[in-house]
């Protein structure tokens, strides 16, 4: 029996009217968008950037001035390859530390050992499924040793830490407003900074960047109009996803790269030319559309995630790493038994459920980072967006039950 419930994870649709409104958007409304961000997240020291990773680039330029000798960043390799490229390009060395799957953060003992054995510029934490008590433990260590903390909240805008926006308690944090994110301006992001003096210096660096042209982003908007209408059209989506893509997911790396842009990317220590761009103020049009329903979307994601907790608790082949995490649940990542991942993905696709087969990858390809490799081999991510409803969740549970009977309990 098949439980067909085909819902695309591409849920933000852009049309020609959006393009027209973007081109004719009054730049003064940029300040309205900024004020809404400020009120929604109760922010003080923040500014917008052209991409989240550009925010990281600016932060690194400031930190570089603080360290005249060797510049070292500690981080897990389980992240976007572009983040690693940005750090190398900025003139830093990287000491990689394997991720702890139980905390979502770099292994604490190894992190502590590195900090005590050498002069460290900063620690970069990527937040995918971070546990609060373990984050506090690392933060206390960094405070004690006076090591700077950078938070990568590219997929985690809106999460709370002690009733404040998660990230604002730390030295520096950057967020992404790109397409499909919790708050979308198509291209964009934000930087927050705890120290007022550092914030002023960061703003100064940002103001020296180039004003990006409207024409540059018109091309991106047109591309997304085509892409979103293609992938949000249920007939095209169903044909592409369930008739073509499911059969080639693991067989053709180029198709996998199209769907998962970070899949298989190599470190090249370079950045793209748009790192020199400021935030395009006209993109505030998309931000204003998105921010008005931000809280409603977040409540829905949390509601769906709470249902996932109950569903996945019934199956021993699923390790729910997303329980009790400081996450906005942009998607819901879990681990499945390595020998069952491909079977489960194929089974879910055959029954009309599209899930993400990867999140980040480990671009180092080194076996010593066993937990990063395990994540890459075992992680799958379930959707939490507005189209996910009770019917979808009920059918998913039935489908998982049948899979459990057929493949796991033989």
C-alpha positions as CSV (number, residue, x, y, z in Angstrom):
1,X,0.0,0.0,0.0
2,X,1.3,3.5,-0.9
3,X,0.7,6.5,1.2
4,X,0.9,9.2,-1.4
5,X,1.1,12.7,0.0
6,X,3.5,14.7,-2.3
7,X,4.5,18.0,-0.8
8,X,7.4,20.0,-2.1
9,X,10.0,21.3,0.3
10,X,10.3,24.3,-2.1
11,X,7.4,26.3,-0.6
12,X,8.3,30.0,-1.3
13,X,6.9,31.1,-4.6
14,X,8.0,34.2,-6.4
15,X,6.1,35.7,-9.4
16,X,6.4,38.6,-11.9
17,X,4.5,41.0,-9.6
18,X,7.3,40.5,-7.0
19,X,9.9,41.4,-9.7
20,X,7.9,44.5,-10.6
21,X,7.5,45.5,-6.9
22,X,11.2,44.9,-6.3
23,X,12.3,47.1,-9.1
24,X,10.0,49.9,-8.0
25,X,10.5,49.5,-4.3
26,X,11.2,52.7,-2.3
27,X,14.5,52.3,-0.6
28,X,13.2,54.3,2.3
29,X,11.2,51.2,3.2
30,X,14.5,49.6,4.0
31,X,14.4,51.5,7.3
32,X,10.9,50.1,8.0
33,X,12.3,46.6,7.5
34,X,15.3,47.3,9.8
35,X,12.9,48.7,12.5
36,X,10.7,45.6,12.3
37,X,13.7,43.3,12.7
38,X,14.8,45.4,15.7
39,X,11.4,45.2,17.4
40,X,10.8,41.5,16.6
41,X,14.1,40.3,18.0
42,X,14.7,43.1,20.4
43,X,18.1,44.0,19.0
44,X,20.6,46.7,19.6
45,X,24.0,46.1,17.8
46,X,23.1,44.7,14.4
47,X,23.3,45.5,10.7
48,X,22.3,43.8,7.5
49,X,24.7,42.2,5.0
50,X,24.4,40.8,1.5
51,X,24.8,37.2,2.7
52,X,25.3,35.5,6.0
53,X,28.8,34.3,5.0
54,X,29.6,38.0,4.1
55,X,28.8,38.7,7.7
56,X,31.4,36.1,8.7
57,X,33.9,37.7,6.3
58,X,33.4,41.1,8.0
59,X,33.8,39.6,11.5
60,X,37.1,38.0,10.5
61,X,38.4,41.3,9.1
62,X,37.9,42.8,12.5
63,X,39.3,39.9,14.5
64,X,42.4,39.9,12.2
65,X,43.2,43.4,13.5
66,X,43.2,42.0,17.1
67,X,45.8,39.3,16.4
68,X,49.1,40.4,14.9
69,X,50.7,37.0,15.2
70,X,49.4,33.5,14.3
71,X,45.6,33.6,13.6
72,X,43.8,30.3,14.3
73,X,40.1,29.4,14.3
74,X,38.7,26.3,16.0
75,X,35.7,24.7,14.4
76,X,34.0,21.5,13.3
77,X,34.4,20.6,9.6
78,X,30.7,19.7,9.4
79,X,29.7,23.0,7.8
80,X,29.3,24.8,4.4
81,X,32.4,24.6,2.3
82,X,32.1,28.3,1.6
83,X,32.5,29.1,5.3
84,X,35.8,27.2,5.3
85,X,36.9,29.0,2.1
86,X,36.0,32.4,3.7
87,X,38.2,31.7,6.8
88,X,41.2,30.6,4.7
89,X,40.8,33.6,2.3
90,X,40.7,35.9,5.3
91,X,44.2,34.8,6.3
92,X,43.4,32.4,9.2
93,X,44.5,28.9,9.9
94,X,41.9,26.4,10.9
95,X,42.2,23.7,13.5
96,X,39.3,21.3,12.9
97,X,37.7,19.4,15.8
98,X,35.2,16.5,15.3
99,X,31.6,17.2,16.1
100,X,30.0,15.6,19.1
101,X,26.7,14.0,17.9
102,X,25.2,14.2,21.3
103,X,25.6,18.0,21.6
104,X,25.8,19.3,18.0
105,X,29.0,21.1,18.9
106,X,32.8,20.4,18.7
107,X,34.0,17.7,21.1
108,X,34.5,19.6,24.4
109,X,37.7,17.8,25.6
110,X,39.5,18.3,22.3
111,X,38.4,21.9,22.2
112,X,39.6,22.5,25.7
113,X,42.9,20.9,25.0
114,X,43.5,23.1,21.9
115,X,42.6,26.3,23.7
116,X,45.0,25.5,26.5
117,X,47.9,24.4,24.2
118,X,48.0,27.4,21.9
119,X,46.9,31.0,21.2
120,X,43.5,30.8,19.6
121,X,41.8,33.7,17.8
122,X,38.2,32.5,18.0
123,X,35.9,29.5,18.1
124,X,33.3,29.1,15.4
125,X,30.2,27.2,16.3
126,X,27.7,26.1,13.7
127,X,24.2,25.6,15.1
128,X,22.2,22.8,13.6
129,X,21.1,20.8,16.7
130,X,22.8,22.5,19.6
131,X,22.1,21.4,23.2
132,X,21.8,24.4,25.6
133,X,23.8,23.0,28.5
134,X,26.7,22.1,26.3
135,X,26.7,25.5,24.6
136,X,26.9,27.1,28.0
137,X,29.8,24.8,28.9
138,X,31.8,25.9,25.9
139,X,30.8,29.6,26.3
140,X,32.0,29.5,29.9
141,X,35.3,28.0,28.8
142,X,35.8,30.7,26.2
143,X,34.9,33.5,28.7
144,X,37.5,32.1,31.1
145,X,40.2,31.8,28.5
146,X,39.3,35.0,26.8
147,X,38.8,33.3,23.4
148,X,36.3,35.0,21.0
149,X,33.1,33.2,20.0
150,X,31.6,33.4,16.5
151,X,28.1,31.8,16.1
152,X,27.0,30.6,12.7
153,X,23.2,31.0,12.9
154,X,22.7,30.8,9.1
155,X,19.8,28.3,9.6
156,X,18.9,29.3,13.1
157,X,17.4,32.8,13.1
158,X,14.7,33.1,15.8
159,X,15.9,30.6,18.4
160,X,15.9,31.9,21.9
161,X,18.7,31.8,24.6
162,X,17.6,33.0,28.0
163,X,14.6,34.8,26.4
164,X,16.8,36.7,23.9
165,X,17.7,36.0,20.3
166,X,20.3,33.2,20.3
167,X,23.6,34.7,19.3
168,X,23.2,38.1,20.9
169,X,24.8,36.8,24.1
170,X,28.1,36.1,22.2
171,X,30.9,38.2,20.8
172,X,29.7,37.9,17.2
173,X,27.0,36.1,15.3
174,X,25.8,36.0,11.7
175,X,22.5,34.9,10.2
176,X,21.3,34.2,6.7
177,X,18.2,35.7,5.0
178,X,18.6,33.7,1.8
179,X,15.8,31.9,-0.1
180,X,14.1,29.2,1.9
181,X,15.3,30.6,5.2
182,X,13.2,31.5,8.2
183,X,13.3,35.2,7.2
184,X,14.0,35.6,3.4
185,X,15.2,38.6,1.5
186,X,16.3,36.3,-1.4
187,X,19.9,37.3,-0.7
188,X,20.9,38.8,2.6
189,X,21.8,38.3,6.2
190,X,22.6,40.0,9.5
191,X,25.4,40.4,11.9
192,X,25.0,41.0,15.7
193,X,27.8,42.0,18.0
194,X,27.9,42.2,21.8
195,X,30.5,44.9,22.2
196,X,29.5,48.4,21.1
197,X,33.1,49.4,20.1
198,X,33.5,46.3,18.0
199,X,30.0,46.9,16.5
200,X,31.0,50.4,15.4
201,X,34.2,49.1,13.7
202,X,32.2,46.3,12.0
203,X,29.7,48.8,10.7
204,X,32.5,51.0,9.4
205,X,34.0,48.0,7.5
206,X,30.5,47.2,6.1
207,X,30.0,50.8,4.9
208,X,33.2,50.5,2.8
209,X,31.7,47.7,0.7
210,X,30.3,48.3,-2.8
211,X,26.7,49.2,-3.4
212,X,25.3,46.2,-5.3
213,X,23.4,47.0,-8.5
214,X,19.7,46.3,-8.9
215,X,20.5,44.6,-12.2
216,X,22.7,42.0,-10.4
217,X,19.7,41.0,-8.3
218,X,17.1,41.2,-11.0
219,X,18.9,38.2,-12.6
220,X,18.7,36.3,-9.3
221,X,15.0,37.2,-8.9
222,X,14.2,36.1,-12.4
223,X,16.0,32.8,-11.9
224,X,14.1,32.2,-8.7
225,X,10.8,33.0,-10.4
226,X,11.5,30.3,-12.9
227,X,12.8,27.9,-10.2
228,X,10.1,28.4,-7.7
229,X,7.3,28.2,-10.2
230,X,8.9,25.1,-11.6
231,X,9.3,23.4,-8.3
232,X,6.1,24.6,-6.7
233,X,4.0,23.5,-9.6
234,X,2.6,20.1,-8.3
235,X,2.6,18.4,-11.7
236,X,6.2,19.4,-12.6
237,X,7.4,18.9,-9.1
238,X,5.8,15.4,-8.9
239,X,7.3,14.4,-12.2
240,X,10.8,15.7,-11.5
241,X,11.0,14.5,-7.9
242,X,9.1,11.2,-7.9
243,X,9.7,10.0,-11.5
244,X,13.2,11.2,-12.1
245,X,15.1,12.5,-9.1
246,X,14.4,9.6,-6.8
247,X,16.0,7.2,-9.2
248,X,19.3,9.1,-9.6
249,X,19.8,10.5,-6.1
250,X,22.8,8.3,-5.3
251,X,23.8,7.4,-8.8
252,X,24.5,10.9,-10.4
253,X,26.5,13.3,-8.3
254,X,25.7,16.2,-10.6
255,X,22.0,15.9,-10.0
256,X,22.6,15.6,-6.3
257,X,24.6,18.8,-6.4
258,X,21.7,20.6,-8.2
259,X,19.4,19.7,-5.3
260,X,21.9,19.9,-2.5
261,X,24.4,22.7,-3.6
262,X,26.9,22.0,-0.8
263,X,27.1,18.3,-1.7
264,X,30.6,17.3,-2.7
265,X,32.1,20.9,-2.8
266,X,35.8,21.1,-2.5
267,X,37.9,23.6,-0.5
268,X,39.5,26.2,-2.8
269,X,40.3,29.0,-0.3
270,X,38.5,31.5,-2.6
271,X,35.5,33.8,-2.3
272,X,33.1,35.1,-4.9
273,X,33.0,38.7,-6.0
274,X,29.7,39.4,-4.2
275,X,31.5,39.3,-0.9
276,X,32.3,42.9,-1.7
277,X,28.6,43.9,-1.8
278,X,26.5,45.7,0.8
279,X,23.0,44.6,1.4
280,X,20.8,45.6,-1.5
281,X,18.1,47.8,0.2
282,X,15.5,47.0,-2.5
283,X,15.6,43.4,-1.3
284,X,13.8,44.7,1.8
285,X,10.6,44.3,-0.2
286,X,10.9,40.5,0.1
287,X,12.0,40.9,3.8
288,X,8.8,42.9,4.6
289,X,6.7,40.2,3.0
290,X,8.5,37.5,5.0
291,X,8.8,39.2,8.4
292,X,5.1,39.8,8.8
293,X,4.4,36.1,9.0
294,X,7.6,35.1,10.7
295,X,6.2,34.3,14.1
296,X,3.3,32.3,12.6
297,X,5.7,30.2,10.5
298,X,7.9,29.6,13.6
299,X,5.0,28.4,15.6
300,X,4.0,26.0,12.9
301,X,7.6,24.6,12.6
302,X,7.7,24.0,16.4
303,X,4.3,22.4,16.3
304,X,5.4,20.0,13.5
305,X,8.6,19.3,15.3
306,X,6.8,18.3,18.4
307,X,4.8,15.8,16.4
308,X,8.0,14.4,14.9
309,X,9.3,13.8,18.4
310,X,6.4,11.6,19.2
311,X,6.5,9.8,15.9
312,X,10.3,9.1,15.8
313,X,10.3,7.9,19.4
314,X,8.4,4.8,18.2
315,X,11.2,3.6,15.9
316,X,14.6,2.3,17.1
317,X,16.2,2.7,13.7
318,X,15.9,6.5,14.1
319,X,18.1,8.5,16.4
320,X,16.3,11.8,17.1
321,X,19.2,14.3,17.5
322,X,16.8,17.3,17.4
323,X,15.1,16.8,20.8
324,X,15.6,19.7,23.3
325,X,17.9,21.7,21.0
326,X,18.4,25.5,20.6
327,X,17.0,25.3,17.1
328,X,14.3,27.0,15.1
329,X,13.6,23.7,13.3
330,X,14.1,25.1,9.8
331,X,14.1,21.4,9.0
332,X,14.1,18.4,11.4
333,X,17.3,16.4,11.2
334,X,17.6,12.8,12.5
335,X,20.0,10.0,12.1
336,X,19.1,6.6,10.8
337,X,21.1,3.4,10.8
338,X,23.7,3.7,8.1
339,X,22.7,0.4,6.4
340,X,19.1,1.6,6.2
341,X,19.5,5.2,5.0
342,X,19.3,4.6,1.3
343,X,16.5,2.1,1.7
344,X,14.5,4.5,3.8
345,X,15.0,7.4,1.4
346,X,14.0,5.2,-1.5
347,X,11.0,3.9,0.4
348,X,9.8,7.4,1.4
349,X,10.2,8.7,-2.1
350,X,8.2,5.8,-3.5
351,X,5.5,6.6,-1.0
352,X,5.4,10.3,-1.9
353,X,7.6,11.8,0.8
354,X,10.4,14.0,-0.3
355,X,13.1,14.5,2.4
356,X,16.5,16.0,2.4
357,X,19.2,13.3,2.1
358,X,22.0,15.6,3.2
359,X,22.6,18.7,5.2
360,X,26.2,19.8,5.4
361,X,29.0,17.6,4.2
362,X,32.5,17.0,5.5
363,X,34.7,18.5,2.7
364,X,37.9,17.3,4.3
365,X,37.2,13.6,3.4
366,X,39.4,12.5,6.3
367,X,38.4,9.4,8.3
368,X,39.7,10.8,11.5
369,X,36.6,13.0,11.8
370,X,34.4,9.9,12.3
371,X,31.4,11.7,13.7
372,X,31.3,14.2,10.8
373,X,31.4,11.3,8.4
374,X,28.7,9.5,10.4
375,X,26.5,12.5,10.2
376,X,27.0,12.8,6.4
377,X,26.2,9.0,6.0
378,X,23.3,8.8,8.4
379,X,21.5,12.2,8.5
380,X,18.2,12.8,6.8
381,X,16.0,15.9,7.3
382,X,12.3,16.1,7.4
383,X,10.4,19.2,6.3
384,X,8.6,21.5,8.8
385,X,7.3,24.3,6.5
386,X,3.7,25.5,6.3
387,X,2.5,22.9,3.9
388,X,3.2,20.1,6.4
389,X,-0.2,19.2,8.0
390,X,-1.8,16.5,10.1
391,X,-2.6,14.4,7.1
392,X,1.1,14.4,6.0
393,X,2.3,13.5,9.5
394,X,-0.3,10.7,10.0
395,X,0.6,9.1,6.6
396,X,4.3,9.5,7.4
397,X,3.9,7.6,10.6
398,X,2.1,4.8,8.8
399,X,4.8,4.7,6.1
400,X,7.6,4.5,8.7
401,X,5.7,1.7,10.6
402,X,5.5,-0.4,7.4
403,X,9.2,0.3,6.6
404,X,10.1,-0.7,10.2
405,X,8.3,-4.0,9.7
406,X,9.7,-4.7,6.2
407,X,13.4,-3.7,6.7
408,X,14.3,-3.2,10.3
409,X,12.6,-6.1,12.2
410,X,13.2,-8.8,9.7
